[in-house]
Amino acid sequence: MLTMRIQYNVPPERTITVKLPDQVEPGPHELILVLDKTVAGDDVVTDTIKLMKLAGSVPGFSDIDGVTHQRALRDEWS
């Protein structure tokens, strides 16, 4: 599965053209469009940086290894 985030100005005709990357093989695929009127722009980077500054700051999680926890969760799913 490939996820692409594209900011696009919809013209009055309401048509878009998307050039897919070379990694997309020709043939049948399912394409899902999600339209969001808000455009995040540079705010996404700023919010991500702010969020990452909090990493490791929750005392209750200080004794938990994140990778080990994720692996345990995945083992439960399979």
C-alpha positions as CSV (number, residue, x, y, z in Angstrom):
1,M,0.0,0.0,0.0
2,L,1.3,3.4,-0.9
3,T,0.1,6.6,0.9
4,M,0.6,9.9,-0.8
5,R,-0.2,13.3,0.7
6,I,-0.7,15.9,-2.1
7,Q,-1.8,19.5,-1.6
8,Y,-3.8,20.6,-4.6
9,N,-5.7,23.7,-5.6
10,V,-9.0,22.4,-7.1
11,P,-9.9,24.4,-10.2
12,P,-13.5,25.5,-11.0
13,E,-13.9,22.4,-13.3
14,R,-13.2,20.2,-10.2
15,T,-10.8,18.0,-12.1
16,I,-7.4,16.7,-11.0
17,T,-4.6,14.7,-12.6
18,V,-2.3,12.6,-10.5
19,K,1.0,11.3,-11.8
20,L,1.8,8.1,-9.8
21,P,5.4,7.2,-8.9
22,D,7.3,4.5,-10.8
23,Q,6.9,2.1,-7.9
24,V,3.1,1.7,-8.7
25,E,2.8,-1.2,-11.1
26,P,0.3,-1.1,-14.0
27,G,-2.9,-3.0,-13.4
28,P,-5.9,-2.9,-11.1
29,H,-5.6,-0.9,-7.9
30,E,-8.0,0.6,-5.4
31,L,-7.7,4.4,-5.1
32,I,-9.2,6.1,-2.1
33,L,-9.5,9.9,-2.0
34,V,-9.9,11.8,1.2
35,L,-10.6,15.5,0.8
36,D,-9.8,17.9,3.7
37,K,-10.5,21.6,3.2
38,T,-7.8,22.6,5.7
39,V,-4.3,22.7,4.5
40,A,-1.7,22.0,7.2
41,G,1.4,23.1,5.3
42,D,4.3,23.9,7.6
43,D,2.2,23.5,10.7
44,V,2.6,19.7,10.5
45,V,6.4,19.9,10.8
46,T,6.1,22.3,13.7
47,D,3.6,20.1,15.5
48,T,5.7,17.1,14.9
49,I,8.8,18.8,16.4
50,K,6.8,19.9,19.4
51,L,5.4,16.4,19.9
52,M,8.9,14.8,19.7
53,K,10.2,17.1,22.3
54,L,7.8,15.4,24.7
55,A,9.3,11.9,24.0
56,G,10.4,10.2,27.2
57,S,8.8,12.9,29.4
58,V,5.9,10.8,30.7
59,P,7.2,9.2,34.0
60,G,4.7,6.3,33.9
61,F,6.2,5.1,30.6
62,S,9.9,5.6,31.6
63,D,10.4,1.9,32.4
64,I,8.8,0.6,29.2
65,D,10.9,-0.2,26.1
66,G,8.8,1.1,23.2
67,V,10.1,-1.4,20.7
68,T,9.6,-4.4,23.0
69,H,6.0,-3.2,23.7
70,Q,5.2,-2.8,20.0
71,R,6.5,-6.3,19.3
72,A,4.4,-7.8,22.1
73,L,1.3,-6.0,20.7
74,R,2.0,-7.4,17.2
75,D,2.4,-10.9,18.7
76,E,-1.0,-10.6,20.2
77,W,-2.5,-9.8,16.7
78,S,-1.0,-12.8,15.0
